[in-house]
Every structure is written in structure tokens, then in C-alpha cells.
Amino acid sequence: MDDMKRGTREGVDEAKKAWRARDGEDLGDKAANLGDDVRRTAANAGDDIRHAEHDVEHDVEHGTDTPR
């Protein structure tokens, strides 16, 4: 599921970049593209953290990994 969300985020951002560049790229377009990149990176990092947390919880519940 996370891969689908990543792909969707990247596709949406690429569409936005293309739309903004249709009449040439100005400073506002660059700032908006940077904002999109930051939001996408933060969302992907959040997904990674949530996934890692779930893995740890699963390991603890099932005794498949022992804490050190």
C-alpha cells in the first residue's frame, strides 16, 4: 500500500510541475515545486516510520525478536 501511495504522490507532483511549467517557470513555480517535494518527502518518511513501528510491534507480540 505504501508503494501505491508513493507512486500516487509522485504522479500528482509531476502533474503539478508540468502544469506550472506550461507557460515557463518562474520563482513562484520553483517555490511551489519545492514545497511539493518537501511535503512528499515528509509523507513518505511518515509512512516508513509507521511501517517500522508496525514491524516492531509485530515482533514483540509474536516473540520473533528480542530487545537488547
ABEGO torsion letter per residue (X at the ends): XAAAAAAAAAAAAAAAAAAAAAAEBBAAAAAAAAAAAAAAAAAAAAAAAAAAAAAAAAAAAAGABBBX
